[in-house]
Amino acid sequence: MIVYNITISVDSKKEGEFIQWMKETYIPMVLNTGCFYEHRFMRLLHQGEEGEGTNFATQFFAENMKNMIAFEQGHSQKIHEELDGRFSGDFVFFRSLLESVD
């Protein structure tokens, strides 16, 4: 199993709008690619310094690296452009890949 993790810090003033957009738009767009079979959307409990924003982690689960590569090559850029278009200047993010060692 491969876990595609996206950690996003969004301006606290945009938190409600961001949560709604993630649930109604972003997460369905990623899942509709067919590359992932499950997701988790979480707010980080340990926040950074005051005024740095609210942090969220979204994890998408792929059965294998082939599906992850298909997402990266065929969908990732367009989906990131949607995020940037909606919240430009109000967020920072980083992505990471994890592999299950069970």
N, C-alpha and C positions, 0 to 999 in steps of 0.2 A: 504494500500500500504506500502511496505517495501522498503527502499532505502539502498542499499549496497554501501557504500562510501569508496573508496581507495584513500588516499592522498599519493603521491609519490614525494620525492625530488630526482632529478637526477642531476648528475654532469653536469654543464652547457656546457661542451665540448661535451656531448653526447645528447644534447637536440634535435637536428634535427633527429638523428637516432632513439631516443626514441619516438618522436612523430610519425614518420613513422611506427615504429614497433607496437606501440599501435593501430594505425588505421588499419594496415594491418593484424596483428596477434592476439594481446592480446584481443582487444574488440570483434572481430569475434569469438574467442575461447569461451569467456564467454557467448556471446549471443547464440552461437550454442548449448549450454547445454540445452536450452529450459526453463531455470529457470527464465529468465528475459525477459521483453517485450520491454524495451527501455533503452537507456543510454544517458549520457551527458559526454563529455570529455572537461575539462577546464583547463586553466593555471591560477594560482593564481596571482592576480595583486599585492598583498602585499607580497614581497619577504622577506626572512630573511636577515641575515648579508651578506655582500659581500663575495663571494667565497663559500657560503653554497649550491649552486645549484639552479635549477629552480624547482618550485613546481607545481604539477598538481593534480587535483581532478577528479576522474572518478566515476560516479554514475550509478549504475544499478538498475532498477526498477522491483521489483517482486510483483506479485499480492497479495501474502500472505506469512506468515512465513513458511508454508509447502514447498514452492518453494525455500526459502532461505536455509532451512535445507537440502534440497536435493542437493543444490549446495555445501554447506559446506561439506557434507558427501561424495559426489560422484565426485566432480570436483576441489574444491578449491586447494588442495595440488598439484595436477598435474600442474595446471595453474600457481601457484606460483613458482613451480620449473622451468617452462619455463622462467618466468621473471628473476629469479635468475641466470639461466644458461646464459641468454643473457647479463645481466647488473650487474653481480656479482661484488660487491665492488664499484659500481658507483651509488648506490641508497639506500635510506632508505624509509620505508613506514609505515603507520598505517592504520588499517581498522576500520570502525564504521558502526553500523546499526542504521537507523532512521526509525521511524514509523510516518506516516501521522496522524495528529490529526484533519483534516478537517471533 
